[in-house]
Amino acid sequence: MLRVTLHYGIHFILPIIIGFLFFKKNRGIIILILLAGISIDVDHLLASPIFNPNRCSIGFHPLHGYLAIGLYLLLFAIKKTRVIGLALCLHIMADLVDCFLLRLNF
């Protein structure tokens, strides 16, 4: 239960909190962009089964690969793409937490 709560909390609640705390101007659109980071899960459609609760997404799915993560960090480092990079990095962070807790058998 802890694993699911943390994973989906980072995916859905943390972006809203970040939007409210750090983006006073254009808060609504920023929150939507941060929530849209979940869209990289489209790569799960390439896997069989599509959803496996005991599989770590990091390094398994193409948009969760190390090259893609490097691109997300680069997007975060560039001011014009920072919010998109943040959205993607938050998604990866949620999946990293999930992978960590999976290894601990939570």
C-alpha positions in Angstrom: 0.0 0.0 0.0 2.9 2.4 0.8 4.4 1.7 -2.6 1.2 2.5 -4.5 0.5 5.6 -2.4 4.0 7.0 -2.9 4.1 6.2 -6.6 0.8 7.7 -7.5 1.2 10.5 -5.0 4.3 11.6 -6.8 2.6 11.3 -10.1 -0.5 13.2 -9.3 -0.3 15.1 -6.0 3.3 16.4 -6.0 2.8 18.2 -9.4 -0.2 20.0 -7.9 1.7 21.0 -4.8 4.7 22.2 -6.8 2.4 24.2 -9.1 0.8 25.9 -6.1 4.0 26.6 -4.2 6.3 27.7 -7.0 4.2 28.9 -9.9 1.9 31.7 -8.9 1.7 33.0 -12.5 -0.1 30.6 -14.9 -0.6 28.1 -12.1 -3.3 26.2 -13.9 -1.4 25.6 -17.1 1.8 24.7 -15.2 -0.1 22.1 -13.1 -1.6 20.6 -16.3 1.9 20.4 -17.9 3.3 18.8 -14.8 0.5 16.3 -14.7 1.0 15.6 -18.4 4.4 14.1 -17.5 2.4 10.9 -17.0 2.0 10.7 -20.8 5.4 9.1 -21.2 3.8 5.9 -19.9 2.5 5.5 -23.4 5.6 3.3 -23.9 4.0 0.7 -21.7 1.9 -0.2 -24.7 5.0 -1.7 -26.3 5.4 -4.2 -23.4 3.7 -7.5 -22.8 1.9 -7.5 -20.5 1.2 -3.7 -20.7 1.1 -3.4 -16.9 3.2 -5.6 -14.6 3.1 -4.4 -11.0 6.4 -6.3 -10.3 8.4 -4.7 -13.2 10.6 -1.7 -12.8 10.0 0.8 -15.6 13.4 2.4 -15.4 15.6 1.0 -18.1 12.8 -1.3 -19.3 10.5 1.0 -21.4 12.1 3.2 -24.1 10.8 6.5 -22.6 12.0 5.3 -19.2 15.5 4.5 -20.5 18.7 6.1 -19.5 19.1 8.1 -22.7 15.6 9.4 -22.4 16.3 10.4 -18.7 19.4 12.3 -19.8 17.2 14.2 -22.3 14.7 15.0 -19.5 17.5 16.4 -17.4 18.7 18.5 -20.3 15.2 19.8 -20.8 15.1 20.7 -17.1 18.4 22.5 -17.4 17.2 24.8 -20.2 15.0 27.7 -19.1 12.5 27.6 -22.0 11.8 23.9 -21.5 12.3 23.7 -17.7 8.6 23.0 -16.9 8.4 20.2 -19.4 11.7 18.8 -18.1 10.4 19.0 -14.6 7.3 17.2 -15.5 9.3 14.3 -17.1 11.8 14.3 -14.2 8.9 14.0 -11.7 7.6 11.1 -13.6 11.0 9.4 -13.5 11.3 10.2 -9.8 8.0 8.5 -9.1 9.1 5.4 -11.0 12.5 5.4 -9.3 10.7 5.4 -5.9 8.5 2.6 -7.1 11.5 0.6 -8.3 13.3 1.1 -5.0 10.3 0.0 -2.9 9.8 -2.9 -5.3 13.3 -4.1 -4.5 12.5 -3.8 -0.8 9.4 -5.9 -1.3 6.9 -3.2 -0.2 
